Amino acid sequence: MNQWIAIALVLAGCSSKPKGTNDMPDTPTTPSDGLIVGDAIQNVPGQPGLGAHGIAFYHLQANSMTSIQTPLMNTQASGSTMIVSQGRGQISAFQLPTDNKGNSPYQQLGQNEPYHYFPTSGTAIYTFPTMTGGAGEVVRTGTQAQDEITLAAVEVVNATRIEEFEWSEVLNAPVTSKKVTTTGPATLVAFWWGEADSQPNPQHAAVQDGFTIIDYALDAGSLVQCAVAVKNVATAGMYDVTWTATPVQGAQLWLIAVQ
């Protein structure tokens, strides 16, 4: 787990990749303020859509900090729902996230989920519907010094509730999530938590089914590897997402439908 920090807000982009597949660069670069990775995500006014988002992480045994927080995010003052996911080397160390806008307490969706191959490590997901936002928002949580941790946060604008969420762990590639059902326009937020061991080179992840990767922590070495992808859907339906990765590996998958 490593010290890579990225923030991304929505900006139009383009891609020459085949339709239906969103790929990350083979050599990951750090997204800067205003940049997303992959194709532009088009929000429809008045419907749920992608807002501010960011990711932060610590490598294993690479920090002496007792907390971690996202980069600064300029969120809407009202009318948004925040989705937060954590991956930790020590599953016993999970704590509810907090933020600097007074949204408390965050609600956990489901439970802490241990990895199949690393049962003392795990992931978790949290939300705060109808949050108070504003300029310079950060989401933070406590952590144990020297532990590896990745923290990712995604704002969904014009959204008041979690319609459905699913967790699954798929050990054989390609990995496909369980389906979530929406009752109308929604934003789907997908987290891929890879299960490969420490790697000497940066890892690579790709997503299909019309999703766009917005943030990732896939550096070389010992870290909790993560990729975050989003898709806006206009109609009620059942949706899933398929991921591939290099090196080939299983993963924990969270898929959340926000309306």
N, C-alpha and C positions, 0 to 999 in steps of 0.2 A: 504494500500500500504506500502511496507516495504523495509528495507535496506538490500536487498540480492543482491549480485553481483556475476555473474558467467561469466567465459570466457571459450570458448571451441574451440579447433582446431581439425582437423580430426585425429582420431586414430582408428585403427582397433579394433573392439569389437565383442562380440558374445551375443546371446540371446537364451533362451530356450522357448520363448513365441511362440504361434501359428503363423504360417506364415500369414502375412496380417494385424497383429495387433501389434502396438508398444506401450508399456505401460511404464509409469513412475513408479518409486518405490512408494509404499504407503506412506513412510516417505521420502520426498525429501531430497537429499543430495546436497551439493554445488559442481558442477563439477569443476575440477581443470584444469589447463593448459594442453592441450593435450588429454582431455577426452570428449567424446560425450555420450549422454544419449541414450541407446538403441543399435540397431544394427549398424555395421560399414556402412558408406556410401561410395560406391565405385565410384570414379571418373574415367572417361575414358579420357586418354590424348588427348588434343586438343579439347575436347568438354566441354560445360558448366558443372561446378561442384561446390561443396561446398568448400569455402575457410574459412577464419577466421570468427569468430562470437562471440558475447558476449551480455550480458544483465545486466542491473542495475536498481535498483528501490529504492524509498523512501516510507515508510509507511506514512499514513495520520498523520499530526501533529507530525512527528518524526524527523524533520530535520529543520535546519535554513538556508539551502543552497539556492542559487539563480541559480545554474546550476547543471547539472547531466551529467556524461559521462560514456561510456562503459569502461570496463577494456582494457588494452593494447592489440592490435591485430597485428599480423605480417601478413600484407596483401602483395599481389603481387605488384611489382613496377609498372606494367601496365597490361592492358588487362582484368581488372575486372570491375564489376558493383556492387555498394553497395546498399543494400535494408535496409531501416530504418523504424521502426514503433514505434509510441508513444501512450501510453494510459495515460490520465490525469483526475484528479478529477475535474479540472476547464477547461471546453472546450474553454473558452475565452482566455486561457493562451498559446495556441499552438504557437510555434515558429519553423521556419525552423531549421533543424539540421545543424551543421557545423562540420569540422574535423580539425586535426592538420597537414594535408597534402596539404592544400590550395585548396581543391575541393569546388567550390562555383559558383553559388548558387545550393543547392539541389533542385530537382524538386518534387513538391507534386503530387501524383497520386490521382485523385478524389478530395474529400473534407473532411473536418473534419466531422466525423460521430458520432452523439450523441447516447448514449444508450437508448433503449426503456424505461427501468425502472429508469434510472438515466440521464435524458436529459441534465443536466448541466455538465455532464462528457462525454468523448468521446475518439475516437481513430483516428489516421491518419497514412498515409504511404508516404514515400519519397524515392527517388532514385537518384544516381549519376552514370550514365553510363561512361564507359571508364575512370575511375578515376585514379588519381596518388596515389599509395600506398607506402608501405614500412614498416619497422620494427617499432613497437611502435605506430601504428595508434590508435587514439581514435575518436569516434563520440560523440558529446556533443550537448546539447541544454539548453536554459534557462528554469528556473522553478520558481514558486512562493514558498517562504518559507512556510513550514507547509503543502503544498499541496502534495497529493499522485501522483506519476508519475512512469511509467515504460518505459524504453527505450531499444529497442532491435535492433541490427544491424547484418546483414548477408552479407558477401562478396560472390559473385558468380564469380568464375574465368572463363577465356576464354569466356566472355560474353560481348556484346556491346549494348544490347537494351532490353527494356521491350516489349515482344511480345504481352502480354495481361494481364490484371489484373481484378479481380472481388472482390467486397465487398458485403456482405450480413449479415443480422442479423436473426438468427433462434431462436425462443423462446422456442421450444419444443425439447427435446432430443430424439434420438441422433441428432446432428446438422451436416448438410452436406452443403458444400459450393456450390456456383455456379461453372459451368465448365469454364475452360480456354482452349483455343485452341493453340496448338503449330504447327509450320511448319517444325520442325526438332528436333534434340537433344536439350534438354532444362533442366534447373533446376527449379523446382517448389518450391517456398517458401511460407509456410502457417503460418499465425498468428491466434491463438485462443485467443480471449479476453472475458473471462467469465463474466457473468452478475449476479453472486451471490452477496449477501450482505456480510458484514463483517462476517468472520467465526472464531470460537474459535479454530479450528484445521487446520493443513495444508490441502490444497485441493489436488485433484488428477485429472489428465487428461490422456487420451489415444487417440491414433490416428490410423487410419486404412489406407487401400489402398496403402500399400507399403511405406508410409512416415516414417521418423525417427525423433523423438523429439531430438532437439539439445540444447535448452536452455529453462528455465522456471522460472517464479516467481509466486509461489503458496503457499506462507507462510500463516500462520494464521494471523488473524487480518484484519485491513483496508488497503488494497493495491489494485492496479489495476492488477488483476491476468492475466497472459499471459503464453502461451506456443507457442514455435516456432518449426516447423517441416519442413523437406526438403525431396525432392525426385528427383532423376535424371531420366529423360526419354530419351530413345534413338531414338524414332521415332515421327513423327507428329501424333497428335491425340487430343482428348478432355479428360480433366482430372478434377476430383474433389477430395475432401477429406472429410472424416467423422470423427468427434470427439465425444467422450463421456467423462463425467466428474462426479466426486463425490465431493460435493453434486451435484445432477442433476440440470442442469441449462441451460439456453439459452446462446448464445454467439454472439459476432461480429466475422466475419470470413473474412480475407483477403487471397486471393490466387493470387500469381504473377508468371507468366511464364517468365523466363529470358533466352535469347538466345544470 
